[in-house]
Amino acid sequence: MTTKKPDFVVIDGCVQEGSTVFVKGTPYAPPSKEVAEDLVKQGVIAPIKSEAGQAVLKAAGGDLLGD
């Protein structure tokens, strides 16, 4: 099983998948497009390359894209 590269970052609250919890500032790879769309609409995650995603990553102490 290969690990997907996360396309999103948690920007508000947290996301739990089984026993794994992704907190604010953590890169996140949703299990499906539908889950991703729902969490984006709720304001829980944002695309890593978006302004909101980069702001949260920088505030959390890292820039995943290296920009």
Residue, then its C-alpha position, 0 to 999 in steps of 0.5 A: m500500500t502506497t501512502k498518498k501525498p496529502d493535497f490538503v491541510v487541516i485549517d480548523g479543528c481536527v479530523q479523525e479517521g479511526s484511531t488517527v487524529f489530524v489536528k490543525g496545521t497537519p497535512y491530510a489526504p482525505p479517503s475520497k473526493e466526496v469527503a474532501e469536498d464536504l470538509v472543504k465546504q465545512g471549512v475544516i480543510a483547505p488545499i495545501k497550495s491555497e492561501a489559507g492552507q499555506a498560512v496555517l502551515k506557516a503558523a504551525g511551523g513549516d511550509l510543506l511546499g518549501d516556498 
